[in-house]
Amino acid sequence: MIHRLRQVRLEPLTTTEDVLRLSAVSAYLTERLDLAAAHTVATARHLDEPILTVNLKRWEPIQDLLPWTLDLVEITE
């Protein structure tokens, strides 16, 4: 994942708990492996912040796989 997705940074993963959160979310997303989404969801849940997006439809398949509701905020003009 890290070698193929240059936008992924490891700096936010400072503790074992952070890594476990990312692993737990990515486990839910195994049907449609989307590690960038898993990282985003894990970070948003850790910080208790919404996910900002320009495309809500991009998150529909992710939401369908997760046992909780994503807090999504669409950014529009």
Biopython code that builds the backbone (N, CA, C, O; Angstrom):
import numpy as np
from Bio.PDB.StructureBuilder import StructureBuilder

atoms = [
    (1, "MET", "N", (0.826, -1.183, 0.000)),
    (1, "MET", "CA", (0.000, 0.000, 0.000)),
    (1, "MET", "C", (0.871, 1.247, 0.000)),
    (1, "MET", "O", (0.638, 2.166, -0.786)),
    (2, "ILE", "N", (1.851, 1.287, 0.856)),
    (2, "ILE", "CA", (2.646, 2.498, 1.034)),
    (2, "ILE", "C", (3.493, 2.791, -0.191)),
    (2, "ILE", "O", (3.681, 3.953, -0.551)),
    (3, "HIS", "N", (4.001, 1.760, -0.829)),
    (3, "HIS", "CA", (4.835, 1.961, -2.013)),
    (3, "HIS", "C", (4.025, 2.391, -3.221)),
    (3, "HIS", "O", (4.546, 3.080, -4.098)),
    (4, "ARG", "N", (2.759, 1.998, -3.284)),
    (4, "ARG", "CA", (1.936, 2.303, -4.459)),
    (4, "ARG", "C", (1.145, 3.589, -4.333)),
    (4, "ARG", "O", (0.797, 4.199, -5.344)),
    (5, "LEU", "N", (0.857, 4.010, -3.123)),
    (5, "LEU", "CA", (0.069, 5.225, -2.902)),
    (5, "LEU", "C", (0.960, 6.288, -2.274)),
    (5, "LEU", "O", (1.158, 6.308, -1.059)),
    (6, "ARG", "N", (1.488, 7.160, -3.102)),
    (6, "ARG", "CA", (2.426, 8.164, -2.609)),
    (6, "ARG", "C", (1.774, 9.144, -1.645)),
    (6, "ARG", "O", (2.463, 9.754, -0.827)),
    (7, "GLN", "N", (0.430, 9.308, -1.729)),
    (7, "GLN", "CA", (-0.244, 10.259, -0.861)),
    (7, "GLN", "C", (-0.409, 9.735, 0.563)),
    (7, "GLN", "O", (-0.760, 10.503, 1.458)),
    (8, "VAL", "N", (-0.166, 8.458, 0.788)),
    (8, "VAL", "CA", (-0.296, 7.878, 2.124)),
    (8, "VAL", "C", (0.951, 8.202, 2.931)),
    (8, "VAL", "O", (2.075, 7.985, 2.480)),
    (9, "ARG", "N", (0.737, 8.717, 4.112)),
    (9, "ARG", "CA", (1.838, 9.065, 5.001)),
    (9, "ARG", "C", (1.739, 8.262, 6.282)),
    (9, "ARG", "O", (0.641, 8.003, 6.775)),
    (10, "LEU", "N", (2.862, 7.875, 6.814)),
    (10, "LEU", "CA", (2.887, 7.092, 8.041)),
    (10, "LEU", "C", (3.002, 7.946, 9.300)),
    (10, "LEU", "O", (2.855, 7.434, 10.410)),
    (11, "GLU", "N", (3.261, 9.233, 9.139)),
    (11, "GLU", "CA", (3.458, 10.080, 10.306)),
    (11, "GLU", "C", (2.290, 10.018, 11.295)),
    (11, "GLU", "O", (2.534, 10.017, 12.501)),
    (12, "PRO", "N", (1.021, 9.965, 10.835)),
    (12, "PRO", "CA", (-0.080, 9.890, 11.809)),
    (12, "PRO", "C", (-0.121, 8.570, 12.588)),
    (12, "PRO", "O", (-0.772, 8.494, 13.630)),
    (13, "LEU", "N", (0.557, 7.544, 12.102)),
    (13, "LEU", "CA", (0.560, 6.251, 12.784)),
    (13, "LEU", "C", (1.711, 6.225, 13.782)),
    (13, "LEU", "O", (2.775, 5.669, 13.509)),
    (14, "THR", "N", (1.484, 6.827, 14.932)),
    (14, "THR", "CA", (2.563, 6.963, 15.904)),
    (14, "THR", "C", (2.504, 5.931, 17.018)),
    (14, "THR", "O", (3.485, 5.734, 17.735)),
    (15, "THR", "N", (1.351, 5.263, 17.173)),
    (15, "THR", "CA", (1.228, 4.285, 18.252)),
    (15, "THR", "C", (0.705, 2.964, 17.699)),
    (15, "THR", "O", (0.194, 2.895, 16.582)),
    (16, "THR", "N", (0.844, 1.942, 18.493)),
    (16, "THR", "CA", (0.298, 0.638, 18.117)),
    (16, "THR", "C", (-1.211, 0.722, 17.954)),
    (16, "THR", "O", (-1.780, 0.080, 17.071)),
    (17, "GLU", "N", (-1.860, 1.510, 18.801)),
    (17, "GLU", "CA", (-3.314, 1.680, 18.716)),
    (17, "GLU", "C", (-3.723, 2.278, 17.361)),
    (17, "GLU", "O", (-4.739, 1.877, 16.793)),
    (18, "ASP", "N", (-2.939, 3.232, 16.842)),
    (18, "ASP", "CA", (-3.225, 3.819, 15.532)),
    (18, "ASP", "C", (-3.161, 2.754, 14.441)),
    (18, "ASP", "O", (-4.025, 2.704, 13.566)),
    (19, "VAL", "N", (-2.150, 1.913, 14.494)),
    (19, "VAL", "CA", (-1.990, 0.848, 13.505)),
    (19, "VAL", "C", (-3.148, -0.147, 13.608)),
    (19, "VAL", "O", (-3.662, -0.606, 12.588)),
    (20, "LEU", "N", (-3.557, -0.479, 14.831)),
    (20, "LEU", "CA", (-4.672, -1.406, 15.020)),
    (20, "LEU", "C", (-5.971, -0.828, 14.481)),
    (20, "LEU", "O", (-6.777, -1.563, 13.910)),
    (21, "ARG", "N", (-6.195, 0.478, 14.648)),
    (21, "ARG", "CA", (-7.400, 1.111, 14.099)),
    (21, "ARG", "C", (-7.418, 1.000, 12.575)),
    (21, "ARG", "O", (-8.436, 0.641, 11.984)),
    (22, "LEU", "N", (-6.286, 1.312, 11.947)),
    (22, "LEU", "CA", (-6.196, 1.214, 10.497)),
    (22, "LEU", "C", (-6.412, -0.224, 10.046)),
    (22, "LEU", "O", (-7.095, -0.464, 9.051)),
    (23, "SER", "N", (-5.851, -1.163, 10.753)),
    (23, "SER", "CA", (-6.022, -2.574, 10.402)),
    (23, "SER", "C", (-7.476, -3.008, 10.531)),
    (23, "SER", "O", (-7.981, -3.751, 9.689)),
    (24, "ALA", "N", (-8.150, -2.546, 11.581)),
    (24, "ALA", "CA", (-9.551, -2.917, 11.790)),
    (24, "ALA", "C", (-10.428, -2.385, 10.670)),
    (24, "ALA", "O", (-11.291, -3.104, 10.166)),
    (25, "VAL", "N", (-10.222, -1.142, 10.275)),
    (25, "VAL", "CA", (-11.028, -0.562, 9.198)),
    (25, "VAL", "C", (-10.716, -1.258, 7.879)),
    (25, "VAL", "O", (-11.630, -1.564, 7.113)),
    (26, "SER", "N", (-9.435, -1.513, 7.602)),
    (26, "SER", "CA", (-9.093, -2.167, 6.338)),
    (26, "SER", "C", (-9.653, -3.588, 6.289)),
    (26, "SER", "O", (-9.940, -4.097, 5.205)),
    (27, "ALA", "N", (-9.812, -4.231, 7.437)),
    (27, "ALA", "CA", (-10.412, -5.570, 7.466)),
    (27, "ALA", "C", (-11.868, -5.520, 7.009)),
    (27, "ALA", "O", (-12.332, -6.436, 6.331)),
    (28, "TYR", "N", (-12.595, -4.458, 7.372)),
    (28, "TYR", "CA", (-13.970, -4.315, 6.911)),
    (28, "TYR", "C", (-14.036, -4.105, 5.405)),
    (28, "TYR", "O", (-15.030, -4.454, 4.769)),
    (29, "LEU", "N", (-12.987, -3.540, 4.841)),
    (29, "LEU", "CA", (-12.987, -3.178, 3.426)),
    (29, "LEU", "C", (-12.317, -4.220, 2.546)),
    (29, "LEU", "O", (-11.895, -3.892, 1.437)),
    (30, "THR", "N", (-12.203, -5.455, 2.994)),
    (30, "THR", "CA", (-11.480, -6.460, 2.221)),
    (30, "THR", "C", (-12.168, -6.828, 0.921)),
    (30, "THR", "O", (-11.498, -7.241, -0.025)),
    (31, "GLU", "N", (-13.493, -6.691, 0.843)),
    (31, "GLU", "CA", (-14.191, -7.008, -0.407)),
    (31, "GLU", "C", (-13.729, -6.092, -1.534)),
    (31, "GLU", "O", (-13.440, -6.548, -2.640)),
    (32, "ARG", "N", (-13.666, -4.840, -1.252)),
    (32, "ARG", "CA", (-13.211, -3.840, -2.228)),
    (32, "ARG", "C", (-12.024, -3.133, -1.602)),
    (32, "ARG", "O", (-12.168, -2.074, -0.991)),
    (33, "LEU", "N", (-10.878, -3.714, -1.755)),
    (33, "LEU", "CA", (-9.700, -3.197, -1.077)),
    (33, "LEU", "C", (-9.447, -1.744, -1.474)),
    (33, "LEU", "O", (-9.071, -1.460, -2.611)),
    (34, "ASP", "N", (-9.651, -0.851, -0.551)),
    (34, "ASP", "CA", (-9.453, 0.577, -0.759)),
    (34, "ASP", "C", (-8.704, 1.094, 0.460)),
    (34, "ASP", "O", (-9.306, 1.621, 1.395)),
    (35, "LEU", "N", (-7.395, 0.939, 0.442)),
    (35, "LEU", "CA", (-6.592, 1.279, 1.605)),
    (35, "LEU", "C", (-6.546, 2.777, 1.865)),
    (35, "LEU", "O", (-6.391, 3.196, 3.012)),
    (36, "ALA", "N", (-6.677, 3.586, 0.827)),
    (36, "ALA", "CA", (-6.734, 5.036, 1.038)),
    (36, "ALA", "C", (-7.999, 5.390, 1.824)),
    (36, "ALA", "O", (-7.961, 6.227, 2.726)),
    (37, "ALA", "N", (-9.117, 4.751, 1.477)),
    (37, "ALA", "CA", (-10.361, 4.988, 2.215)),
    (37, "ALA", "C", (-10.238, 4.477, 3.642)),
    (37, "ALA", "O", (-10.706, 5.130, 4.576)),
    (38, "ALA", "N", (-9.615, 3.319, 3.823)),
    (38, "ALA", "CA", (-9.431, 2.774, 5.168)),
    (38, "ALA", "C", (-8.614, 3.730, 6.029)),
    (38, "ALA", "O", (-8.935, 3.952, 7.197)),
    (39, "HIS", "N", (-7.570, 4.288, 5.457)),
    (39, "HIS", "CA", (-6.728, 5.239, 6.179)),
    (39, "HIS", "C", (-7.532, 6.481, 6.543)),
    (39, "HIS", "O", (-7.435, 6.979, 7.665)),
    (40, "THR", "N", (-8.323, 6.980, 5.601)),
    (40, "THR", "CA", (-9.137, 8.173, 5.839)),
    (40, "THR", "C", (-10.161, 7.922, 6.939)),
    (40, "THR", "O", (-10.323, 8.743, 7.841)),
    (41, "VAL", "N", (-10.856, 6.780, 6.863)),
    (41, "VAL", "CA", (-11.865, 6.442, 7.864)),
    (41, "VAL", "C", (-11.229, 6.275, 9.243)),
    (41, "VAL", "O", (-11.752, 6.788, 10.233)),
    (42, "ALA", "N", (-10.116, 5.568, 9.312)),
    (42, "ALA", "CA", (-9.455, 5.351, 10.599)),
    (42, "ALA", "C", (-8.994, 6.671, 11.212)),
    (42, "ALA", "O", (-9.136, 6.884, 12.416)),
    (43, "THR", "N", (-8.444, 7.552, 10.383)),
    (43, "THR", "CA", (-7.986, 8.850, 10.881)),
    (43, "THR", "C", (-9.160, 9.699, 11.342)),
    (43, "THR", "O", (-9.091, 10.320, 12.402)),
    (44, "ALA", "N", (-10.237, 9.737, 10.564)),
    (44, "ALA", "CA", (-11.414, 10.527, 10.938)),
    (44, "ALA", "C", (-12.021, 10.024, 12.242)),
    (44, "ALA", "O", (-12.416, 10.821, 13.093)),
    (45, "ARG", "N", (-12.097, 8.704, 12.401)),
    (45, "ARG", "CA", (-12.642, 8.141, 13.646)),
    (45, "ARG", "C", (-11.725, 8.434, 14.833)),
    (45, "ARG", "O", (-12.199, 8.735, 15.928)),
    (46, "HIS", "N", (-10.430, 8.345, 14.616)),
    (46, "HIS", "CA", (-9.469, 8.620, 15.688)),
    (46, "HIS", "C", (-9.562, 10.074, 16.149)),
    (46, "HIS", "O", (-9.511, 10.354, 17.347)),
    (47, "LEU", "N", (-9.699, 10.991, 15.199)),
    (47, "LEU", "CA", (-9.763, 12.419, 15.528)),
    (47, "LEU", "C", (-11.187, 12.891, 15.826)),
    (47, "LEU", "O", (-11.399, 14.045, 16.199)),
    (48, "ASP", "N", (-12.162, 11.990, 15.658)),
    (48, "ASP", "CA", (-13.575, 12.335, 15.842)),
    (48, "ASP", "C", (-13.956, 13.540, 14.976)),
    (48, "ASP", "O", (-14.571, 14.498, 15.443)),
    (49, "GLU", "N", (-13.570, 13.456, 13.708)),
    (49, "GLU", "CA", (-13.832, 14.515, 12.728)),
    (49, "GLU", "C", (-14.556, 13.925, 11.527)),
    (49, "GLU", "O", (-14.447, 12.727, 11.267)),
    (50, "PRO", "N", (-15.300, 14.757, 10.787)),
    (50, "PRO", "CA", (-15.956, 14.258, 9.577)),
    (50, "PRO", "C", (-14.952, 14.080, 8.443)),
    (50, "PRO", "O", (-13.827, 14.576, 8.498)),
    (51, "ILE", "N", (-15.384, 13.370, 7.428)),
    (51, "ILE", "CA", (-14.598, 13.213, 6.208)),
    (51, "ILE", "C", (-15.114, 14.239, 5.208)),
    (51, "ILE", "O", (-16.300, 14.241, 4.875)),
    (52, "LEU", "N", (-14.244, 15.098, 4.734)),
    (52, "LEU", "CA", (-14.614, 16.089, 3.725)),
    (52, "LEU", "C", (-14.406, 15.469, 2.355)),
    (52, "LEU", "O", (-13.375, 14.849, 2.097)),
    (53, "THR", "N", (-15.397, 15.640, 1.470)),
    (53, "THR", "CA", (-15.309, 15.033, 0.144)),
    (53, "THR", "C", (-16.000, 15.918, -0.884)),
    (53, "THR", "O", (-16.902, 16.687, -0.551)),
    (54, "VAL", "N", (-15.575, 15.803, -2.117)),
    (54, "VAL", "CA", (-16.253, 16.477, -3.217)),
    (54, "VAL", "C", (-17.182, 15.516, -3.939)),
    (54, "VAL", "O", (-17.895, 15.911, -4.861)),
    (55, "ASN", "N", (-17.175, 14.243, -3.519)),
    (55, "ASN", "CA", (-17.965, 13.232, -4.205)),
    (55, "ASN", "C", (-18.532, 12.232, -3.191)),
    (55, "ASN", "O", (-17.849, 11.289, -2.793)),
    (56, "LEU", "N", (-19.782, 12.446, -2.780)),
    (56, "LEU", "CA", (-20.412, 11.543, -1.814)),
    (56, "LEU", "C", (-20.576, 10.131, -2.369)),
    (56, "LEU", "O", (-20.496, 9.158, -1.619)),
    (57, "LYS", "N", (-20.805, 10.013, -3.681)),
    (57, "LYS", "CA", (-20.996, 8.693, -4.293)),
    (57, "LYS", "C", (-19.754, 7.813, -4.131)),
    (57, "LYS", "O", (-19.874, 6.591, -4.050)),
    (58, "ARG", "N", (-18.570, 8.414, -4.083)),
    (58, "ARG", "CA", (-17.329, 7.666, -3.912)),
    (58, "ARG", "C", (-17.353, 6.878, -2.601)),
    (58, "ARG", "O", (-16.725, 5.824, -2.502)),
    (59, "TRP", "N", (-18.073, 7.382, -1.595)),
    (59, "TRP", "CA", (-18.099, 6.773, -0.274)),
    (59, "TRP", "C", (-19.238, 5.784, -0.083)),
    (59, "TRP", "O", (-19.262, 5.081, 0.928)),
    (60, "GLU", "N", (-20.183, 5.702, -1.013)),
    (60, "GLU", "CA", (-21.314, 4.770, -0.866)),
    (60, "GLU", "C", (-20.868, 3.311, -0.737)),
    (60, "GLU", "O", (-21.354, 2.618, 0.157)),
    (61, "PRO", "N", (-19.963, 2.814, -1.593)),
    (61, "PRO", "CA", (-19.534, 1.419, -1.435)),
    (61, "PRO", "C", (-18.783, 1.188, -0.124)),
    (61, "PRO", "O", (-18.852, 0.100, 0.448)),
    (62, "ILE", "N", (-18.077, 2.197, 0.346)),
    (62, "ILE", "CA", (-17.356, 2.087, 1.613)),
    (62, "ILE", "C", (-18.361, 2.003, 2.758)),
    (62, "ILE", "O", (-18.246, 1.150, 3.637)),
    (63, "GLN", "N", (-19.347, 2.897, 2.736)),
    (63, "GLN", "CA", (-20.363, 2.919, 3.789)),
    (63, "GLN", "C", (-21.107, 1.593, 3.868)),
    (63, "GLN", "O", (-21.443, 1.134, 4.959)),
    (64, "ASP", "N", (-21.365, 0.977, 2.725)),
    (64, "ASP", "CA", (-22.089, -0.297, 2.700)),
    (64, "ASP", "C", (-21.329, -1.424, 3.397)),
    (64, "ASP", "O", (-21.941, -2.383, 3.866)),
    (65, "LEU", "N", (-20.012, -1.317, 3.469)),
    (65, "LEU", "CA", (-19.194, -2.365, 4.076)),
    (65, "LEU", "C", (-18.938, -2.165, 5.567)),
    (65, "LEU", "O", (-18.534, -3.100, 6.257)),
    (66, "LEU", "N", (-19.170, -0.963, 6.064)),
    (66, "LEU", "CA", (-18.837, -0.652, 7.451)),
    (66, "LEU", "C", (-20.031, -0.830, 8.381)),
    (66, "LEU", "O", (-21.171, -0.607, 7.974)),
    (67, "PRO", "N", (-19.780, -1.232, 9.630)),
    (67, "PRO", "CA", (-20.875, -1.426, 10.583)),
    (67, "PRO", "C", (-21.299, -0.137, 11.285)),
    (67, "PRO", "O", (-22.152, -0.177, 12.171)),
    (68, "TRP", "N", (-20.731, 0.981, 10.914)),
    (68, "TRP", "CA", (-21.117, 2.263, 11.491)),
    (68, "TRP", "C", (-21.328, 3.261, 10.356)),
    (68, "TRP", "O", (-20.940, 3.006, 9.217)),
    (69, "THR", "N", (-21.939, 4.386, 10.670)),
    (69, "THR", "CA", (-22.225, 5.413, 9.672)),
    (69, "THR", "C", (-21.067, 6.396, 9.589)),
    (69, "THR", "O", (-20.572, 6.884, 10.605)),
    (70, "LEU", "N", (-20.650, 6.672, 8.377)),
    (70, "LEU", "CA", (-19.599, 7.666, 8.172)),
    (70, "LEU", "C", (-20.179, 9.064, 8.299)),
    (70, "LEU", "O", (-21.297, 9.327, 7.856)),
    (71, "ASP", "N", (-19.414, 9.952, 8.903)),
    (71, "ASP", "CA", (-19.790, 11.357, 8.990)),
    (71, "ASP", "C", (-19.128, 12.054, 7.802)),
    (71, "ASP", "O", (-17.949, 12.405, 7.850)),
    (72, "LEU", "N", (-19.908, 12.247, 6.735)),
    (72, "LEU", "CA", (-19.396, 12.827, 5.490)),
    (72, "LEU", "C", (-19.911, 14.246, 5.303)),
    (72, "LEU", "O", (-21.081, 14.532, 5.554)),
    (73, "VAL", "N", (-19.037, 15.116, 4.865)),
    (73, "VAL", "CA", (-19.407, 16.490, 4.540)),
    (73, "VAL", "C", (-18.982, 16.753, 3.115)),
    (73, "VAL", "O", (-17.801, 16.678, 2.775)),
    (74, "GLU", "N", (-19.974, 17.067, 2.277)),
    (74, "GLU", "CA", (-19.673, 17.332, 0.860)),
    (74, "GLU", "C", (-19.263, 18.786, 0.697)),
    (74, "GLU", "O", (-19.928, 19.697, 1.192)),
    (75, "ILE", "N", (-18.164, 18.983, -0.002)),
    (75, "ILE", "CA", (-17.666, 20.322, -0.293)),
    (75, "ILE", "C", (-18.138, 20.661, -1.706)),
    (75, "ILE", "O", (-17.827, 19.947, -2.659)),
    (76, "THR", "N", (-18.889, 21.752, -1.832)),
    (76, "THR", "CA", (-19.374, 22.182, -3.140)),
    (76, "THR", "C", (-19.100, 23.666, -3.321)),
    (76, "THR", "O", (-18.763, 24.378, -2.376)),
    (77, "GLU", "N", (-19.251, 24.108, -4.555)),
    (77, "GLU", "CA", (-19.059, 25.544, -4.825)),
    (77, "GLU", "C", (-20.269, 26.319, -4.435)),
    (77, "GLU", "O", (-20.296, 27.541, -4.586)),
]
sb = StructureBuilder()
sb.init_structure("model")
sb.init_model(0)
sb.init_chain("A")
sb.init_seg("    ")
for serial, (resi, resn, name, xyz) in enumerate(atoms, 1):
    if name == "N":
        sb.init_residue(resn, " ", resi, " ")
    sb.init_atom(name, np.array(xyz, "f"), 0.0, 1.0, " ", f" {name:<3s}", serial, name[0])
structure = sb.get_structure()
